[in-house]
Amino acid sequence: MRKFDVTEDMTFEVNGEKFEMQIVRPEVLALWEDEDAPDTGVKALEVVDRRILAFLGNGNGQHDRWKALREREINTPGMGQLRGLLEWMIEVQTARPTVQPSPSARGRGTSAASSTDE
């Protein structure tokens, strides 16, 4: 029998605060793919925050703790941390990387010196 239960540890820490991710319905993730999310600015930050909150269950006051963490003047998570966290959350739940693979060179690659080289 095959089991398709989540086996990855879904806990994480941001600037000393520990959280646990919950499973988000696939329909929600599919809607995000269809959304035109901004890449920069305040609107982009709002989208990132909203999506991270969607992954956090509110048990143990996680929503309130996340909002308090984001409101800190000192030791607040930076945009790179937030984007990295969101990418990890999406990767875990979709079982696919969010980054495009690097392009490979055309043709056969070489792994050793040619037999004519000395």
WOLINHU-V604121 format. One record per residue. N is the residue number from 1. RES is the residue in one small letter. PSI is psi in whole degrees, -180 to 180 (999 if undefined). D_LAST is the distance of its C-alpha to the last C-alpha in Angstrom with 2 decimals. Layout:
n: <N & N>
res: <RES & RES>
psi: <PSI & PSI>
d_last: <D_LAST & D_LAST>
//
This chain:
n: <1 & 2 & 3 & 4 & 5 & 6 & 7 & 8 & 9 & 10 & 11 & 12 & 13 & 14 & 15 & 16 & 17 & 18 & 19 & 20 & 21 & 22 & 23 & 24 & 25 & 26 & 27 & 28 & 29 & 30 & 31 & 32 & 33 & 34 & 35 & 36 & 37 & 38 & 39 & 40 & 41 & 42 & 43 & 44 & 45 & 46 & 47 & 48 & 49 & 50 & 51 & 52 & 53 & 54 & 55 & 56 & 57 & 58 & 59 & 60 & 61 & 62 & 63 & 64 & 65 & 66 & 67 & 68 & 69 & 70 & 71 & 72 & 73 & 74 & 75 & 76 & 77 & 78 & 79 & 80 & 81 & 82 & 83 & 84 & 85 & 86 & 87 & 88 & 89 & 90 & 91 & 92 & 93 & 94 & 95 & 96 & 97 & 98 & 99 & 100 & 101 & 102 & 103 & 104 & 105 & 106 & 107 & 108 & 109 & 110 & 111 & 112 & 113 & 114 & 115 & 116 & 117 & 118>
res: <m & r & k & f & d & v & t & e & d & m & t & f & e & v & n & g & e & k & f & e & m & q & i & v & r & p & e & v & l & a & l & w & e & d & e & d & a & p & d & t & g & v & k & a & l & e & v & v & d & r & r & i & l & a & f & l & g & n & g & n & g & q & h & d & r & w & k & a & l & r & e & r & e & i & n & t & p & g & m & g & q & l & r & g & l & l & e & w & m & i & e & v & q & t & a & r & p & t & v & q & p & s & p & s & a & r & g & r & g & t & s & a & a & s & s & t & d & e>
psi: <136 & 139 & 138 & 39 & 152 & 124 & -12 & 142 & 124 & 22 & 150 & 165 & 137 & 117 & 46 & -8 & 131 & 140 & 165 & 128 & 146 & 162 & 133 & 142 & 139 & -32 & -34 & -46 & -39 & -39 & -39 & -37 & -31 & -16 & 144 & 89 & 137 & 150 & -26 & 167 & -177 & -40 & -40 & -42 & -40 & -41 & -45 & -48 & -45 & -41 & -40 & -45 & -34 & -31 & -14 & 122 & 158 & 7 & 149 & 23 & 30 & -41 & -47 & -41 & -37 & -46 & -40 & -40 & -42 & -25 & -6 & 143 & -33 & 139 & 36 & 148 & 140 & 170 & -38 & -41 & -44 & -46 & -41 & -42 & -47 & -41 & -43 & -44 & -44 & -42 & -44 & -43 & -20 & -8 & 35 & 148 & 151 & -11 & 136 & 140 & 153 & 145 & 143 & 157 & 149 & 150 & -178 & 136 & 166 & 143 & -7 & 168 & 151 & 154 & -15 & -12 & 146 & 999>
d_last: <55.71 & 53.46 & 54.52 & 53.55 & 54.97 & 53.35 & 51.51 & 49.77 & 51.48 & 53.15 & 54.22 & 52.82 & 53.72 & 54.07 & 55.02 & 56.70 & 58.56 & 57.77 & 58.20 & 57.74 & 56.71 & 58.75 & 57.88 & 58.81 & 60.08 & 57.48 & 59.90 & 59.69 & 55.89 & 56.13 & 58.65 & 56.32 & 53.62 & 56.23 & 57.39 & 56.34 & 55.73 & 55.40 & 52.14 & 53.75 & 57.08 & 60.00 & 60.14 & 56.54 & 57.43 & 60.53 & 58.58 & 56.04 & 58.93 & 60.88 & 57.98 & 57.18 & 60.88 & 60.82 & 58.24 & 60.40 & 63.30 & 66.32 & 66.82 & 66.89 & 67.67 & 64.11 & 65.18 & 67.33 & 64.68 & 62.04 & 64.44 & 65.29 & 61.61 & 61.09 & 64.20 & 63.10 & 62.85 & 60.60 & 57.70 & 57.84 & 54.73 & 52.79 & 51.91 & 48.29 & 49.61 & 52.08 & 49.60 & 47.10 & 49.93 & 51.12 & 47.66 & 47.31 & 50.81 & 50.09 & 46.76 & 48.53 & 51.35 & 49.47 & 46.53 & 44.15 & 42.29 & 43.98 & 40.80 & 38.98 & 35.43 & 32.65 & 31.50 & 28.23 & 25.71 & 26.28 & 24.08 & 21.46 & 19.48 & 15.91 & 15.46 & 11.82 & 8.43 & 8.47 & 7.77 & 6.51 & 3.77 & 0.00>
//
